[in-house]
């Protein structure tokens, strides 16, 4: 919404005030004044967005979720409450944060939240906090006058003003006129001082009706009278009340302006049967001819169907099919069921048939809605509410529509005296059972909690120590955490032969893996050195890739030594052409040296050096640099929570000027298996990730499994786990891992996409046909029974540095482009200046950037193009 004002209304019961201010398009209500319910938003005009003021209240995350799920657009919070909301994972764009001072923490500055201030900011601060207009900045004070409200709005603020102090009247000088606030922000370059005005229909069509012109007086009058009132250009001293002579006036629903404040949008509701154009056959001014025949509807698609059915409810001839549908409820219900069945069967005949049958179902569904007094705009408002929810519902069908699920977890076998001490058991949840508590499924798809704040308290002193003392700090921390005393924190290339003594078999395995990884990642390089597009005659825009110069690759140690990570990070860096490749890996406590396989990989990569340190100290050294460690431009690689916390810290510190690959959490896998899957294969895939660490997680989604098949899977897991060297870790991991039972592949992929796994393994019939269409969120996919995750970890060629903890929703795994930046260029010829020069000057002038405009004009003047 772009009306530069946020009215604060006393409560949801103030319906007269709400109706009077609906033209603004958004309202703010105090938290204590509202009662949230399923249909909370339906008591407000459909054009109005509702915000809630929760400042000064002790509000829980659950309360915030309830507000947002009810369709509240935005909640205003104090800074502390906002931080709690963001830490809980709620979207920052749904909050406005109120500050006592003009000091904003960096983490909130990086968010998408709006800001609320009670004092005016300097121009520089307003520009910084407002991100040049991308962030809404509210101003809140009880002492605003008409003059100060106008000035603030014109400066770019959205004043928050109590509705009791506002008026839409032209004659009430005792209150603040919302019309004056709106018009105070407008600009125009027209000699007559008028504002170009776009007229549109309201929801659901939002059809563009025509373009007219407004004046300050006509805008204020339109707001006061809630009508489509514009400025007459033929009679400059007169206002033009659209449709007044015919009696077909238009109700003003909402008023907006564009981002440059020189174009206004009126959303108006025309009278049925009348258009906006002065030609009676046209609904709009764009020659649509939609009113040529009496009773014909305007618009297209669902909006036109909505209007047509609403008319036919009143005027359909007796005996007509539509009249029968409205009058014969049994017939209409039968047609709804019939069309739903036909839609379900349609995919076998192709997507065109699906579209056809879906249109049929929409038709009969809209007949049902219109018959019961519901219009498409009402339906769309509920869709908007559903799409704004911040939590997911279980989504099960009602009992009458699903098969009775008889697949229950097998009863526990009697305990035997020889039962091993450790248990290797995953909790089983029947996700397809209507009686299953949705909270159980949500719990299963939630990762083990990482207490970031607690970890950061431990990490920050390490970061500060390394920043301050450099190499000295690295040596001290390596001795403290790894139990190894070193003379230097860095092993420089060329690396000593005795540091990479490995077997010939190991060398061959590494060489094969590097070759495959290099082949796959080299194929990802741009096909052309420079991509050029002639965007306008004589204007050549180009894009080309350049490697990131200095990259730091973190290779974990600790409970598992991972030379494969050195390959997965180093090979794409080498393929991309990075000038300096720096590895970091902790030395082994037993030998005091680095893992020889890691040193061999670094040698094959042509790495500059290896930092012999782990944890937050290694990340810090590469981010800021030390006497021995080259400062890196980007840091990549998995690690524990301390490594992740350090990476997140340095990427947000402008002193570091260092980016990272992605946030990271513990390893995880999700296996989808059906009744034909090999139990030993399934068990091996689950355990391959369970052995990573106690905070790892594995999920099995079983499709149509019998009790016997599920028992087979469980037995295979227990049998294989019992002989693993890391069985204690496996046991603890499986204790917070889950098996989810579903009936269909569609349900399985829905749950998988919701979880967004790091590794997705498909042990199902005809697995390849589900890739890529059924997969929305996953780090890497392993297709079919013979594609274990282990192949991707080592030698197939894809990358194993993948997004975890649900970040597969927005991040890709490491790839060649991860190590590149893409630069654009433009080459403008004389013909090009002729093509775009005037457009550039016009835009620069309206933004008030005279030097920008002049840079084009001096060239065009000399070339004689003006």
Beta strands, then each sheet from edge to edge (+ up, - down):
strand 1: 5-9
strand 2: 26-30
strand 3: 49-53
strand 4: 74-78
strand 5: 95-98
strand 6: 114-117
strand 7: 137-140
strand 8: 157-162
strand 9: 166-167
strand 10: 176-177
strand 11: 195-201
strand 12: 208-214
strand 13: 229-231
strand 14: 239-241
strand 15: 251-257
strand 16: 263-269
strand 17: 427-430
strand 18: 490-492
strand 19: 531-536
strand 20: 539-547
strand 21: 550-554
strand 22: 580-584
strand 23: 609-611
strand 24: 634-636
strand 25: 659-660
strand 26: 668-674
strand 27: 697-703
strand 28: 738-742
strand 29: 757-763
strand 30: 778-783
strand 31: 820-828
sheet 1: 1+ 2+ 3+ 4+ 5+ 6+ 7+ 8+ 1+
sheet 2: 9+ 10+
sheet 3: 12+ 11- 16- 15+
sheet 4: 13+ 14-
sheet 5: 17+ 28+ 27+ 26+ 29+ 30+
sheet 6: 18+ 23- 22- 21- 24- 25-
sheet 7: 19+ 20- 31+
end
